[in-house]
Amino acid sequence: MNAANKLIDQYRLSSADLETSEESIDPMMEDSEAIYETGRIIPWRSSLVGVLARHYGCALFNQMTYPKGRKVSHYKLVGRKSDIAIVRYFVSYLTAECQRLCEKEAHGKGKVFANSYCIGFVAGIRQQLFESRKEAEKEATGSAIVAINRREQEASDFMNKMYRLTSSRSSSQAQTDYRAYSQGLIQGKNTHLGAALNSGSGGSTVKLLGN
């Protein structure tokens, strides 16, 4: 993982050191708006949201509605306000980046190649996040690591107190082009997330981390 995301992981680990059982600096909440809304779920997009939500300690659920008989999925986040903000920021950036790269690399190669490339891209991002966390943990206290690692479970517990959710697994029968998947994987592992922090207005990094 590059230095940008390592900075975020270090920030979250440092913040965790300030928390006590009596006082939560950043209480749990449900995000007011869906982070991904669609009538037809695109596997790589839902996977990207899930990967980022888990890494940054958020729970994710699909709130379905049926306007005019048409099913619409509304993916919503539950977690700490600062964690939700980070997930939203990177979902927006990486969705656009994946689409941009796919249009460039998969042009004229068909849907199977394009879908496989995007799924590989998300797998590369997942690996990059994992490696970044391990690097950040080398400089963190044991209590901070424990606190950060339990955030997703805390978010899930909070979510389940509000809703009685049923879990389901969807299986995809889509074909996979493993050459395209490998290309996407390499690109995802090497995507420079520092560009995300520098892409907004001046001081966007401060707004993201300092909330």
TORKOL-4160 file (C-alpha; in steps of 0.2 Angstrom, whole numbers, padded with zeros to 4 digits, m for minus):
211
<pt num="1" X="0000" Y="0000" Z="0000"/>
<pt num="2" X="0006" Y="0017" Z="m0004"/>
<pt num="3" X="0010" Y="0031" Z="0009"/>
<pt num="4" X="m0007" Y="0039" Z="0007"/>
<pt num="5" X="m0017" Y="0025" Z="0014"/>
<pt num="6" X="m0004" Y="0021" Z="0027"/>
<pt num="7" X="m0006" Y="0038" Z="0033"/>
<pt num="8" X="m0025" Y="0035" Z="0035"/>
<pt num="9" X="m0022" Y="0019" Z="0044"/>
<pt num="10" X="m0009" Y="0027" Z="0056"/>
<pt num="11" X="m0022" Y="0041" Z="0059"/>
<pt num="12" X="m0036" Y="0028" Z="0064"/>
<pt num="13" X="m0024" Y="0018" Z="0075"/>
<pt num="14" X="m0018" Y="0034" Z="0084"/>
<pt num="15" X="m0036" Y="0040" Z="0086"/>
<pt num="16" X="m0041" Y="0022" Z="0094"/>
<pt num="17" X="m0028" Y="0025" Z="0107"/>
<pt num="18" X="m0038" Y="0040" Z="0113"/>
<pt num="19" X="m0054" Y="0031" Z="0116"/>
<pt num="20" X="m0060" Y="0024" Z="0132"/>
<pt num="21" X="m0074" Y="0013" Z="0137"/>
<pt num="22" X="m0083" Y="0027" Z="0146"/>
<pt num="23" X="m0082" Y="0039" Z="0131"/>
<pt num="24" X="m0083" Y="0036" Z="0113"/>
<pt num="25" X="m0075" Y="0050" Z="0103"/>
<pt num="26" X="m0084" Y="0045" Z="0087"/>
<pt num="27" X="m0101" Y="0036" Z="0091"/>
<pt num="28" X="m0109" Y="0023" Z="0079"/>
<pt num="29" X="m0122" Y="0029" Z="0066"/>
<pt num="30" X="m0131" Y="0024" Z="0051"/>
<pt num="31" X="m0127" Y="0034" Z="0035"/>
<pt num="32" X="m0141" Y="0044" Z="0029"/>
<pt num="33" X="m0138" Y="0041" Z="0011"/>
<pt num="34" X="m0135" Y="0025" Z="0001"/>
<pt num="35" X="m0117" Y="0023" Z="m0004"/>
<pt num="36" X="m0122" Y="0012" Z="m0019"/>
<pt num="37" X="m0139" Y="0012" Z="m0027"/>
<pt num="38" X="m0144" Y="0002" Z="m0042"/>
<pt num="39" X="m0158" Y="m0008" Z="m0050"/>
<pt num="40" X="m0145" Y="m0021" Z="m0057"/>
<pt num="41" X="m0131" Y="m0025" Z="m0045"/>
<pt num="42" X="m0114" Y="m0025" Z="m0054"/>
<pt num="43" X="m0103" Y="m0038" Z="m0044"/>
<pt num="44" X="m0086" Y="m0028" Z="m0045"/>
<pt num="45" X="m0095" Y="m0012" Z="m0038"/>
<pt num="46" X="m0103" Y="m0021" Z="m0024"/>
<pt num="47" X="m0087" Y="m0030" Z="m0020"/>
<pt num="48" X="m0077" Y="m0014" Z="m0020"/>
<pt num="49" X="m0089" Y="m0006" Z="m0007"/>
<pt num="50" X="m0088" Y="m0021" Z="0004"/>
<pt num="51" X="m0069" Y="m0022" Z="0003"/>
<pt num="52" X="m0068" Y="m0004" Z="0008"/>
<pt num="53" X="m0081" Y="m0005" Z="0022"/>
<pt num="54" X="m0073" Y="m0020" Z="0030"/>
<pt num="55" X="m0056" Y="m0012" Z="0030"/>
<pt num="56" X="m0062" Y="0004" Z="0038"/>
<pt num="57" X="m0072" Y="m0004" Z="0051"/>
<pt num="58" X="m0090" Y="m0001" Z="0044"/>
<pt num="59" X="m0105" Y="m0013" Z="0042"/>
<pt num="60" X="m0114" Y="m0014" Z="0026"/>
<pt num="61" X="m0132" Y="m0019" Z="0022"/>
<pt num="62" X="m0143" Y="m0019" Z="0006"/>
<pt num="63" X="m0160" Y="m0010" Z="0009"/>
<pt num="64" X="m0171" Y="m0015" Z="m0005"/>
<pt num="65" X="m0186" Y="m0006" Z="m0011"/>
<pt num="66" X="m0199" Y="m0010" Z="m0025"/>
<pt num="67" X="m0205" Y="0006" Z="m0033"/>
<pt num="68" X="m0218" Y="0002" Z="m0046"/>
<pt num="69" X="m0213" Y="m0016" Z="m0044"/>
<pt num="70" X="m0195" Y="m0014" Z="m0049"/>
<pt num="71" X="m0182" Y="m0020" Z="m0036"/>
<pt num="72" X="m0169" Y="m0007" Z="m0032"/>
<pt num="73" X="m0154" Y="m0010" Z="m0020"/>
<pt num="74" X="m0148" Y="0003" Z="m0008"/>
<pt num="75" X="m0132" Y="m0001" Z="0000"/>
<pt num="76" X="m0130" Y="0008" Z="0016"/>
<pt num="77" X="m0115" Y="0010" Z="0029"/>
<pt num="78" X="m0116" Y="0009" Z="0047"/>
<pt num="79" X="m0101" Y="0014" Z="0058"/>
<pt num="80" X="m0092" Y="0029" Z="0065"/>
<pt num="81" X="m0094" Y="0045" Z="0056"/>
<pt num="82" X="m0075" Y="0047" Z="0052"/>
<pt num="83" X="m0074" Y="0029" Z="0045"/>
<pt num="84" X="m0090" Y="0031" Z="0034"/>
<pt num="85" X="m0082" Y="0047" Z="0027"/>
<pt num="86" X="m0066" Y="0038" Z="0022"/>
<pt num="87" X="m0076" Y="0024" Z="0014"/>
<pt num="88" X="m0086" Y="0036" Z="0004"/>
<pt num="89" X="m0071" Y="0046" Z="m0002"/>
<pt num="90" X="m0062" Y="0030" Z="m0008"/>
<pt num="91" X="m0077" Y="0022" Z="m0016"/>
<pt num="92" X="m0080" Y="0037" Z="m0026"/>
<pt num="93" X="m0062" Y="0039" Z="m0031"/>
<pt num="94" X="m0059" Y="0020" Z="m0035"/>
<pt num="95" X="m0075" Y="0017" Z="m0044"/>
<pt num="96" X="m0071" Y="0031" Z="m0056"/>
<pt num="97" X="m0053" Y="0025" Z="m0057"/>
<pt num="98" X="m0058" Y="0007" Z="m0061"/>
<pt num="99" X="m0070" Y="0013" Z="m0074"/>
<pt num="100" X="m0057" Y="0024" Z="m0082"/>
<pt num="101" X="m0044" Y="0011" Z="m0083"/>
<pt num="102" X="m0056" Y="m0002" Z="m0089"/>
<pt num="103" X="m0062" Y="0009" Z="m0104"/>
<pt num="104" X="m0043" Y="0011" Z="m0108"/>
<pt num="105" X="m0038" Y="m0007" Z="m0106"/>
<pt num="106" X="m0054" Y="m0017" Z="m0111"/>
<pt num="107" X="m0060" Y="m0007" Z="m0126"/>
<pt num="108" X="m0066" Y="m0018" Z="m0139"/>
<pt num="109" X="m0062" Y="m0034" Z="m0130"/>
<pt num="110" X="m0080" Y="m0038" Z="m0124"/>
<pt num="111" X="m0090" Y="m0039" Z="m0108"/>
<pt num="112" X="m0081" Y="m0054" Z="m0101"/>
<pt num="113" X="m0064" Y="m0046" Z="m0102"/>
<pt num="114" X="m0070" Y="m0030" Z="m0095"/>
<pt num="115" X="m0079" Y="m0038" Z="m0080"/>
<pt num="116" X="m0064" Y="m0049" Z="m0076"/>
<pt num="117" X="m0053" Y="m0034" Z="m0077"/>
<pt num="118" X="m0063" Y="m0024" Z="m0064"/>
<pt num="119" X="m0065" Y="m0039" Z="m0052"/>
<pt num="120" X="m0046" Y="m0041" Z="m0053"/>
<pt num="121" X="m0044" Y="m0023" Z="m0050"/>
<pt num="122" X="m0054" Y="m0024" Z="m0034"/>
<pt num="123" X="m0044" Y="m0039" Z="m0028"/>
<pt num="124" X="m0028" Y="m0029" Z="m0031"/>
<pt num="125" X="m0035" Y="m0015" Z="m0020"/>
<pt num="126" X="m0040" Y="m0028" Z="m0006"/>
<pt num="127" X="m0022" Y="m0034" Z="m0006"/>
<pt num="128" X="m0015" Y="m0017" Z="m0006"/>
<pt num="129" X="m0026" Y="m0012" Z="0009"/>
<pt num="130" X="m0021" Y="m0028" Z="0019"/>
<pt num="131" X="m0002" Y="m0024" Z="0016"/>
<pt num="132" X="m0004" Y="m0006" Z="0021"/>
<pt num="133" X="m0013" Y="m0011" Z="0037"/>
<pt num="134" X="0001" Y="m0023" Z="0042"/>
<pt num="135" X="0014" Y="m0009" Z="0039"/>
<pt num="136" X="0004" Y="0004" Z="0050"/>
<pt num="137" X="0002" Y="m0009" Z="0064"/>
<pt num="138" X="0021" Y="m0010" Z="0066"/>
<pt num="139" X="0021" Y="0008" Z="0074"/>
<pt num="140" X="0005" Y="0006" Z="0084"/>
<pt num="141" X="0001" Y="0000" Z="0101"/>
<pt num="142" X="m0007" Y="m0017" Z="0105"/>
<pt num="143" X="m0023" Y="m0008" Z="0112"/>
<pt num="144" X="m0025" Y="0002" Z="0096"/>
<pt num="145" X="m0024" Y="m0013" Z="0085"/>
<pt num="146" X="m0037" Y="m0022" Z="0095"/>
<pt num="147" X="m0048" Y="m0007" Z="0095"/>
<pt num="148" X="m0047" Y="m0004" Z="0076"/>
<pt num="149" X="m0049" Y="m0023" Z="0072"/>
<pt num="150" X="m0065" Y="m0024" Z="0082"/>
<pt num="151" X="m0074" Y="m0009" Z="0074"/>
<pt num="152" X="m0082" Y="m0019" Z="0060"/>
<pt num="153" X="m0090" Y="m0030" Z="0073"/>
<pt num="154" X="m0095" Y="m0016" Z="0084"/>
<pt num="155" X="m0103" Y="m0008" Z="0068"/>
<pt num="156" X="m0112" Y="m0025" Z="0064"/>
<pt num="157" X="m0118" Y="m0026" Z="0082"/>
<pt num="158" X="m0125" Y="m0009" Z="0081"/>
<pt num="159" X="m0133" Y="m0012" Z="0064"/>
<pt num="160" X="m0141" Y="m0028" Z="0071"/>
<pt num="161" X="m0149" Y="m0019" Z="0085"/>
<pt num="162" X="m0158" Y="m0008" Z="0073"/>
<pt num="163" X="m0163" Y="m0021" Z="0060"/>
<pt num="164" X="m0166" Y="m0039" Z="0060"/>
<pt num="165" X="m0157" Y="m0043" Z="0044"/>
<pt num="166" X="m0155" Y="m0060" Z="0035"/>
<pt num="167" X="m0139" Y="m0065" Z="0026"/>
<pt num="168" X="m0139" Y="m0071" Z="0009"/>
<pt num="169" X="m0126" Y="m0077" Z="m0003"/>
<pt num="170" X="m0127" Y="m0074" Z="m0022"/>
<pt num="171" X="m0118" Y="m0084" Z="m0034"/>
<pt num="172" X="m0112" Y="m0078" Z="m0050"/>
<pt num="173" X="m0111" Y="m0088" Z="m0066"/>
<pt num="174" X="m0102" Y="m0075" Z="m0075"/>
<pt num="175" X="m0087" Y="m0081" Z="m0086"/>
<pt num="176" X="m0070" Y="m0075" Z="m0080"/>
<pt num="177" X="m0055" Y="m0071" Z="m0092"/>
<pt num="178" X="m0040" Y="m0074" Z="m0081"/>
<pt num="179" X="m0029" Y="m0064" Z="m0092"/>
<pt num="180" X="m0040" Y="m0049" Z="m0089"/>
<pt num="181" X="m0042" Y="m0053" Z="m0071"/>
<pt num="182" X="m0023" Y="m0053" Z="m0069"/>
<pt num="183" X="m0021" Y="m0037" Z="m0078"/>
<pt num="184" X="m0034" Y="m0029" Z="m0066"/>
<pt num="185" X="m0026" Y="m0037" Z="m0051"/>
<pt num="186" X="m0009" Y="m0029" Z="m0055"/>
<pt num="187" X="m0017" Y="m0012" Z="m0058"/>
<pt num="188" X="m0027" Y="m0013" Z="m0042"/>
<pt num="189" X="m0011" Y="m0017" Z="m0032"/>
<pt num="190" X="m0002" Y="m0002" Z="m0040"/>
<pt num="191" X="m0016" Y="0011" Z="m0041"/>
<pt num="192" X="m0009" Y="0027" Z="m0032"/>
<pt num="193" X="m0022" Y="0031" Z="m0019"/>
<pt num="194" X="m0012" Y="0047" Z="m0015"/>
<pt num="195" X="m0020" Y="0054" Z="m0030"/>
<pt num="196" X="m0037" Y="0052" Z="m0021"/>
<pt num="197" X="m0031" Y="0063" Z="m0007"/>
<pt num="198" X="m0025" Y="0076" Z="m0018"/>
<pt num="199" X="m0039" Y="0076" Z="m0031"/>
<pt num="200" X="m0051" Y="0088" Z="m0021"/>
<pt num="201" X="m0049" Y="0106" Z="m0016"/>
<pt num="202" X="m0035" Y="0112" Z="m0005"/>
<pt num="203" X="m0034" Y="0104" Z="0012"/>
<pt num="204" X="m0045" Y="0089" Z="0007"/>
<pt num="205" X="m0033" Y="0078" Z="0017"/>
<pt num="206" X="m0036" Y="0088" Z="0033"/>
<pt num="207" X="m0055" Y="0087" Z="0030"/>
<pt num="208" X="m0055" Y="0069" Z="0027"/>
<pt num="209" X="m0044" Y="0064" Z="0042"/>
<pt num="210" X="m0049" Y="0078" Z="0054"/>
<pt num="211" X="m0068" Y="0076" Z="0049"/>
